[in-house]
């Protein structure tokens, strides 16, 4: 049995660019976290402290601002509206996107390339470009001031990125596996639910997280569709709260902090899933 020994005088050298990359990454992360930290800490301060020293730390940690927001019925109603919108949007995006991706990835038919190109082209058109036609369409459908009027456009605009991510996952499933399933008497629908869905779990989780966070943080579409405060989501609720309590800066910061914390926690918990799913899509 031989033993490997390191040659004398040779050391593992770290590339010079590595510390520079880490330093730049830390600077960028710091720049992104400073506004978030300012908002959260601002909720623990009083208005007089913010007026005298806007960038300072709390002299006396005041939790009353957060407690008053949490005791508000308006806040929890808006949390419920945002949760319903995000959950329904995510479910529809995952189900419809997975079905469309399965057809595009596993079957050859006339117009397949054009259909895939249509989904890819959807990535180039942000919602802000189509907000006026969307408003007219939702109004004609009678969905104004309803969560359905927000959910349907969000699903439509989330499908392109969902299909682009899921198609490589489904294409990577061996054709022999589908042939073996057909020989065993498994139908196409059975193969889809029993084999395709479990094997593409990483991609499904990725698109689900992206759809949820995008829906939770959506502002432009609810701003045009929702005019009734009873149907406001959290982003609109923050704007309305800031207008109503414009002189109470500390409470506004507390409300803003509580409204963004769920999305931050959700993203932090599933960050690795997102990166792994996107990496798998690129490799596929």
N, C-alpha and C positions, 0 to 999 in steps of 0.2 A: 504494500500500500504506500503510495507516494504522497508527500505533503507539499503543498504549494507554498512557497515563501516569496515574499515580495523582494524584488531586486533592490539592493542598497542604493540610495541616492535618488530613487524615483518616488515622487509623491503625486497624489491625485490633485490635479490643478482645477480649480473652479474657474470657469470662464469669467472674464472681467465683466461681460454684459449681464451676468446673472444678478449681482447685487444692484446694478442700475435698474434692471427690470423690476425687482422687488421694491426698490425705493420709489419708483414711479407709481407702482401699483398701490403702495401704502399712501402716497400723496393723493391719488385719485379717490381711494376709499375714504380718506379723511375729509376731502372736500365734499363728498356725497353725504357723509354722516354728520357733518357740522350743522347743516340746516335742520336735520331730523332731531339732533340732540338739543338744538336751541328751542325748537317747538315743544319738546317734551319737558325740558327744564323750565321753560317759560310758564307752563301750566302750574308749576309749584310756587310761582312768585306772585307778588301783589302788583297792582297797577302802578303804585307809587315807585316800587323798585324798578319796574320796567321803564318808567319815564325817566328816572334819575340815571340809571345805568342799564341801557338796553341789552348789552352783551355780558352782563355780570351773572354770577351764580346766585341762587336763592339765599338770602340772608337768613330767613326763617322758612323752613319747608312747610308750605301751606297746601294741604291736601283737599281743602274744602272745594276748590275749583273742580277737581275731578269728581268728588262726591256729588256735587250739585248736578253735574252733567249726567252721571250715572243714575241719579234719581229722577231724571227727566223722562217723561213718557214719550216725548218727541224723538229723543235720541234712539230709544229702543225700537220705536216704530220704523225709523229710517234704517236701523240695522236689519230689521226684519225684511224690509223692502229690498235692500241690497242683497241680503242672503238669498231670498227667493229668486231674484233676478239672476244672480251669479250661479246658483245651483241648477236652475232650469236651463240656462244658457249652456252651461258646461255639459249637462246630460245630453242635450240635443246636438251640440257640436261633436261630442264623442261618438254618439250613435250614428248620426248621418255621415260624419266624416269617415268613420271606420267602414261603413257600407260602401260609400263611393270609392274609397281607396282600395277596397277589396276587389271591386269590379275592374278598376283601372290597372291594378297590379297583377291580377291573375288571369284575365281573359283578353283575347284579341278580338276586336270587332271594329267595324268601320266607324271612323270618327273618334277613335280612342285618343289619338294624338291631339286632335283639335280640342277635345274635352279637357285633357290634361293641361294643354296650353291655356285654356280659358281659366282654369283654376290658378295657374301660375300668373296670368295677367292680373288676376284679382289682387295680388300682392302689391301691385303698383298704384292702386287707387285707394287712398285712405278715406275714412268715413267723412272727413270734413269736406271733401270734394263733392260728395253726393248728398250733403245734408239737406239741401233744398228739395231735390226730387224725393228724398226719403220722407221729408215732412209732408209733402203733398200726398204721397202714397199712403202713409199712415193715417192721415186725415180722411182720405177717401175710404179707407177700410174701417173707419170708426174706432180706431184704437188709440186715439189721443187720451192723455191722462190715465193711461193704464200701463201696467208693467209689461203686458204683452206687446205693446207698441215699441218697447225698448228691447225686449228679448229677441224678437224676430230679426231685426236688422243686425243685432250683435251676432246672432248665429250665422247669418249670411256672410258677414265680413270676417268671421273667424274660420269659416270653412276652407278658404284657400290655403292658409298656412297649415291647417290641420291635414289636408290632403297631401301637401308637399312633404310633410314630415312622416306621415304614415305609409305612403306608397313604398318607399325603400324598405321599410320593415316587412311589409307583406310580400314584396318581391324576393326577399331573402329566404322565405320559407321554401324548402325544397319541393320541386314538383312531384318527386317520388312519394313524398308524404301524402299529398292529395290523391295520387293514384292508388296508394295502398288503402286510404280511407274509402275510396269509391269501390274498391274490390271487396272490402269488408261490409259494403252495403250502406255506407254513410252518405247521406244526401249532401248537396252543396250547402244548404242551410246548416245542417248538422256539422259539417266540416268547419263552417265559419264560426259557430259558437263554441265547438269543442276544441278546435285546434288553433284557428287563426287568432281569436281573442286572447287566449292565454299566452301564445307565443309572441304577440305584439304588445305585451303588457307595458314594457318600458316606454314605447311610443305613445300608448294610450294615456299613461300617467302624465307624460310630458305635455301633450296637447290639452289635457284636462286642466292641468295647473295653469298653463298660459291663458286658457279661456276664462278660468275663474278669476284670475288676477286682473285681466283686461276688463272683464265685466264689472268687477268690484270697483275699479278705479275710473270707470267710464263717466265722463262729464258732459261732453258736447251733445251727445244724443239725448240723454235725459233732460238736458237744459231746453231742448226744442220740443220734446214730446210731453214732458210732465209739467203742467202748470198748476196742479193742485198740490198743496203742501202735504196732504194725507198720503200721496203716492211718491213723495220725494225719496230718492236714494241718498246715501251718506254724502257723496260729493256735492249734491245740491243742498243737502242739509247744512253742510259747512258754510256754504255761501250765504244761505238764509240766516244762519245763526250769527255769522260775522256781521251781517247788515243790521240785525236786530240788536246785537250787543256790541256795537262798534266802539263804545267807550270803555267796555270791559275787556281789555286786551288779554288779560291772563285767562279768563274763562274761554275766550275764543281759541287760545292756544291749547287749552285743555281739551276742548271739543275736537279740535283738529287732530291732536295726538291720539285720542281714543278712536277716531274714525280711521286712522291709517294703521294702527297697531295690528288689527286682524290680518291685513294683507301682508305686512312685514313678517309676522309670525308664520303665516302660511307659506310664504316664499322661502323663508329661512329653513323651515322643516323639510321642504322638498327641493332644495337647491341642487343637491346631487342628482336627484332624479331628472331634473330638467337638463343638466349638463350631459348626463348619461344618455338620455333620449335623443338629444340633438346630435351627440357624437355618433350614436348608432345610425341616425338618419343620414349623416354625411358619409359614413362608411358604406352604407347600403347603396 
